[in-house]
Each structure stands twice: as C-alpha cells, then as structure tokens.
Amino acid sequence: MSTTLSTHPPQQTLHDEAPRLTSRRPSALDKLALRAGLLLIRYGRRRYALSRDDLARHAENARARHARELDRDRARLTLLPPR
C-alpha cells in the first residue's frame, strides 16, 4: 500500500484566501471630492425659508380657501330637500 494516498479530502490552506488589500490614507484630492459631495447633498436637501410676506400671503390664501369651502357647504345644505 502506498503512503502517498490519503483517504481524507484535501484541507484548505491559508493561500486559498483572497489577498487582503491594505488601506491607504485618503489623499487631498479624495478629501476634496468628499467635501464637494457632502456640500451637494446638503444643498439639494435644504429647505427654502419663506419670508414674512410670503407667510402672510399663504395664511391669507388659506383663510380665503376655507371661507370658500364653508360657503360651498352652506349652499349645498340649503339646496338639499327637507326630510
């Protein structure tokens, strides 16, 4: 009987693993690109603040809309036949 034959399956060795990449420090260009990307994200998400005049106009429009809805509801109720 030969001693080179083995009944066990071959074992995985450490050489079968993928080579590990070493991390490097980010360069100045990488840092600049990161900051530019963050600024673009912030700029795209910012809210536009309304001025006091815009807020007053918005409130006036909301009051007028509410008054129109009330008038329409009252007119609808007066046109209904009595029960």
N, C-alpha and C positions, 0 to 999 in steps of 0.2 A: 504494500500500500504506500502511496506517495504522500509525503509530508507537506507538499505544496498545495494539495487540495484542501479546501475548507468547507465545512458544512454550514457555516454562518454567512449571512449576507454581508456584503462589504459595508463597513462603517463610514459614515460621512466624516471627512476631515475638515479642519478649520480652513483649508484652502478653497473649499467649495463656496464659502460665503462671498457675497459681493464686496468688493473693496470699499472701505469706508472713506468718504470724502472728508477732508479736513475743512473746518470752517475758516474763512478768512475775514479779516476786519473790513467793514464797508469803506469804500473809497469816498473821497469828497464828492465825486460825481454821483455815486449811489445815494449819499445823504441828500444832495440837492434834488435829485429826482424824487425821493421820498417826500421831502417837504413840499415840492411842487404838487405832487399828487394829493397830499393832505389838504393843501390850500384849495385845490379844485373841488375836492369833495365838500369841504366846508362852504365854499362859495355857492355850490349847487344846492345845498340844503338850507341855506339861511332864509329866514322869513323877512319879508318886506314889511316894515313897520308903517302903519298908517299915520298920517298927520292928524292933528285935532280937527281940522276942517273936514278931512275925509271921514273921520269917525262920526262927526256931527251929521254929515250928509247921509252916511249909512244908517244912522239911527232915525233920521227923518224919513228916509225911504221905507224903513221897516215899519214905522208908525203909520205911514200912508197905506202901505200894503195891508196892514192889519185892519185899518179902517175900511178899506175896500172890501175885504173879506167879510167883515161884520155886516156891512150894508148889503152885500150879496146874500148872506144868510138870512137877514131880516126880510129881504124881498122874496126870497124863496119861501119863507114861513108864512108870509101874508098871502101868497098865491095858492097855498095848499087848501083844498076844500075842507070844510069843517067835518068833524067825525060824528 
